[in-house]
Amino acid sequence: MKKFSWRAVEEQNALRSKCVLYRNREFVDYVTMKPKFNWRRVTLLAICTVIVYAIVSALWAQT
């Protein structure tokens, strides 16, 4: 009986450590990915702005 309960405790601890590891990995991914995502967004926004500005200025020059 004692052996069984000890095994259950060990399994629970293993599950808990797995969850903690997974959560930490998720947190690290979140922290490392967020700046990349923001930079990509800012870069796309800048490129779109430049393209729109070029088109508008070209149209403005024609008139």
Stockholm file with secondary structure:
# STOCKHOLM 1.0

chainA/1-63         MKKFSWRAVEEQNALRSKCVLYRNREFVDYVTMKPKFNWRRVTLLAICTVIVYAIVSALWAQT
#=GR chainA/1-63 SS CHHHHHHHHHHHHHHHHHHHHHHHHHHHHHHHHHHHHHHHHHHHHHHHHHHHHHHHHHHHHHC
#=GC SS_cons        CHHHHHHHHHHHHHHHHHHHHHHHHHHHHHHHHHHHHHHHHHHHHHHHHHHHHHHHHHHHHHC
//
